[in-house]
Amino acid sequence: MSNNLARLLEIASAPGEPRQKDWSEIERTLGTELPSDYKEFIRVYGGSNWDDYLYVLEPGCPNRNYDLIDWTEQQTEDLEGLWEFEKKPRELAAEGARVIPWATTDNGEFLYWLVLPGIDPEHWTVMVNEARGDRWEHFSVSCTQFLASSLDGDLQSNILSSSYPLSSHEFRQLGSA
């Protein structure tokens, strides 16, 4: 178990039965491997809501509104259209660079993995994009480190809501909508 997952388990107990996924099929659909810390997180927590604000996406989520594969397809298309008119963040300047969403918020912000050519998924970092705006932040941490560090106050975002995290954490596993 990763240190970051252990930190998250101190914040919120595991909800029950582990969620099993066919990661080879998911990764084939996405066209890339995913970080092992994310796969471990999904096995333990599944798609989930943290502090009534941040939603971690899950491939095949019981709540179809938070399906990682659907959001990846939609965001890829939306961003390609957007970048015809707006400048890409400098982190995405390299040929073949892209982002894959792994979380969203009640306000519409997105948290992405920064996927760079030749960089192993274990070294992907996090990009945060404001809702309905062109501001981006880059954090040189994994998705589980971002989540654990943002929940315990070690990591601050200027884009995410100032009311996140809550002083008393709330966790909810996403079920059928």
C-alpha positions as CSV (number, residue, x, y, z in Angstrom):
1,M,0.0,0.0,0.0
2,S,1.3,3.4,-0.9
3,N,2.0,6.0,1.8
4,N,-0.6,8.3,0.2
5,L,-3.3,5.7,0.3
6,A,-2.4,5.0,3.9
7,R,-2.8,8.8,4.6
8,L,-6.2,8.7,2.9
9,L,-7.3,5.7,5.0
10,E,-6.6,7.8,8.1
11,I,-8.9,10.5,6.7
12,A,-11.7,8.2,5.6
13,S,-12.1,4.4,6.2
14,A,-12.5,2.2,3.2
15,P,-16.1,1.8,2.3
16,G,-16.3,-2.0,2.1
17,E,-15.9,-4.4,-0.7
18,P,-13.0,-3.7,-3.0
19,R,-13.9,-2.7,-6.5
20,Q,-12.3,-5.0,-9.1
21,K,-11.6,-3.7,-12.6
22,D,-10.3,-5.2,-15.8
23,W,-7.4,-2.7,-16.0
24,S,-6.1,-4.2,-19.3
25,E,-9.4,-3.5,-21.0
26,I,-9.7,0.0,-19.5
27,E,-6.1,0.9,-20.5
28,R,-6.7,-0.5,-24.0
29,T,-9.7,1.7,-24.3
30,L,-7.8,4.8,-23.1
31,G,-4.7,3.9,-25.2
32,T,-2.4,4.2,-22.2
33,E,-1.6,2.5,-18.9
34,L,-2.7,4.3,-15.7
35,P,-0.7,5.0,-12.6
36,S,-0.7,2.1,-10.1
37,D,-1.6,4.4,-7.2
38,Y,-4.8,5.4,-9.0
39,K,-5.7,1.7,-9.6
40,E,-5.0,0.9,-5.9
41,F,-7.1,3.9,-4.9
42,I,-10.1,2.8,-7.1
43,R,-9.8,-0.8,-5.7
44,V,-10.1,0.6,-2.2
45,Y,-12.5,3.6,-2.6
46,G,-14.0,3.4,-6.1
47,G,-15.4,6.6,-7.6
48,S,-15.9,8.9,-4.7
49,N,-16.8,12.3,-3.3
50,W,-14.5,14.1,-0.9
51,D,-15.7,16.9,1.4
52,D,-18.9,17.3,-0.6
53,Y,-16.8,18.9,-3.4
54,L,-14.2,16.8,-5.2
55,Y,-15.3,13.7,-7.3
56,V,-12.7,11.1,-8.2
57,L,-13.7,9.5,-11.5
58,E,-13.8,5.7,-11.9
59,P,-13.9,3.6,-15.1
60,G,-17.2,1.9,-15.1
61,C,-18.4,4.0,-12.2
62,P,-21.9,2.8,-10.9
63,N,-22.8,6.5,-11.2
64,R,-22.4,7.0,-14.9
65,N,-22.0,10.8,-14.4
66,Y,-18.5,10.1,-13.0
67,D,-17.2,7.5,-15.5
68,L,-13.4,8.0,-16.2
69,I,-13.7,6.8,-19.8
70,D,-16.7,8.9,-20.7
71,W,-15.1,12.0,-19.2
72,T,-11.8,11.3,-21.0
73,E,-13.5,11.2,-24.4
74,Q,-15.5,14.3,-23.7
75,Q,-12.6,16.4,-22.3
76,T,-10.3,15.3,-25.0
77,E,-12.8,16.6,-27.6
78,D,-13.6,19.7,-25.7
79,L,-10.0,20.7,-25.1
80,E,-9.0,20.1,-28.7
81,G,-11.7,22.5,-29.8
82,L,-10.8,25.0,-27.1
83,W,-7.1,25.0,-28.0
84,E,-8.0,26.1,-31.6
85,F,-8.8,29.5,-30.0
86,E,-6.9,29.6,-26.7
87,K,-3.3,29.0,-25.8
88,K,-2.4,25.6,-24.3
89,P,-0.7,25.6,-20.9
90,R,3.1,25.6,-21.4
91,E,3.2,22.1,-19.8
92,L,1.4,20.8,-22.9
93,A,3.7,22.4,-25.4
94,A,5.6,19.1,-26.2
95,E,4.5,17.2,-29.2
96,G,2.2,14.4,-28.0
97,A,1.5,15.9,-24.6
98,R,-2.0,15.5,-23.3
99,V,-4.1,15.5,-20.2
100,I,-6.5,12.8,-18.9
101,P,-9.1,13.8,-16.3
102,W,-9.1,11.8,-13.0
103,A,-11.3,14.1,-10.9
104,T,-13.8,17.0,-11.1
105,T,-15.5,19.3,-8.6
106,D,-19.0,20.7,-7.9
107,N,-17.9,24.0,-9.5
108,G,-16.7,22.4,-12.7
109,E,-12.9,22.4,-12.2
110,F,-11.0,19.5,-13.6
111,L,-8.0,17.6,-12.2
112,Y,-5.9,15.9,-14.9
113,W,-2.9,13.8,-15.2
114,L,-0.2,15.4,-17.3
115,V,0.8,12.8,-19.8
116,L,4.1,13.5,-21.5
117,P,5.7,11.3,-24.2
118,G,8.2,8.9,-22.8
119,I,7.1,9.5,-19.2
120,D,6.0,6.4,-17.3
121,P,2.5,6.7,-15.7
122,E,4.1,6.3,-12.3
123,H,5.6,9.7,-12.8
124,W,2.6,11.6,-14.1
125,T,1.8,14.8,-12.3
126,V,-1.4,16.8,-11.7
127,M,-2.8,19.7,-13.6
128,V,-5.9,21.7,-12.3
129,N,-8.0,23.8,-14.7
130,E,-10.5,26.3,-13.4
131,A,-14.1,26.0,-14.4
132,R,-15.0,28.2,-17.4
133,G,-11.6,29.8,-17.5
134,D,-8.1,29.5,-18.9
135,R,-6.2,29.3,-15.6
136,W,-4.2,26.2,-15.0
137,E,-2.0,25.0,-12.1
138,H,0.6,22.3,-12.2
139,F,1.5,20.2,-9.2
140,S,4.5,17.8,-9.3
141,V,2.7,15.1,-7.3
142,S,0.7,11.9,-8.1
143,C,-3.1,12.0,-8.0
144,T,-3.2,10.2,-4.6
145,Q,-0.6,12.5,-3.2
146,F,-2.6,15.5,-4.5
147,L,-5.8,14.2,-2.9
148,A,-4.2,13.3,0.5
149,S,-2.1,16.5,0.6
150,S,-5.1,18.8,-0.3
151,L,-7.3,17.1,2.3
152,D,-4.8,17.5,5.1
153,G,-3.9,21.1,4.1
154,D,-0.3,20.4,3.0
155,L,-1.1,21.4,-0.6
156,Q,-3.0,24.5,-1.6
157,S,-4.6,25.3,-4.9
158,N,-5.5,28.9,-6.0
159,I,-8.2,27.4,-8.3
160,L,-10.1,25.0,-6.1
161,S,-12.7,26.4,-3.8
162,S,-11.5,28.1,-0.7
163,S,-14.1,26.1,1.3
164,Y,-12.2,22.9,0.4
165,P,-11.1,21.0,2.4
166,L,-13.7,20.9,5.1
167,S,-12.4,21.0,8.7
168,S,-14.2,17.7,9.4
169,H,-13.8,15.5,6.3
170,E,-16.7,13.8,4.5
171,F,-16.4,10.8,2.2
172,R,-19.0,9.2,0.0
173,Q,-18.5,6.3,-2.4
174,L,-20.4,6.9,-5.6
175,G,-23.2,4.4,-6.2
176,S,-25.9,4.1,-8.9
177,A,-27.3,7.5,-9.9
